[in-house]
């Protein structure tokens, strides 16, 4: 391995959207920096209900009206 080509791997603090903090190692920032998350598993719909929330908001219907129900095999029949 070549010397001095890898980024510095150091400890940072991550702050979740609810204020929870934890320490981890990363190449982001500098030693001791604080990374404040805008999106995390506590707030993102993919982790909070998944497809249920997508269906609730009508996004699946909107997609199917544009592209047909290709998932069920009748694409282009609309």
Secondary structure, DSSP 8 states (H G I E B T S, - for coil): --TT-S---EEEEEE-TTS-EEEEEESSSSTT-EEE-SS-TTT-TTTTTTHHHHHHTTHHHHHHHHH-BTTTTBTT--
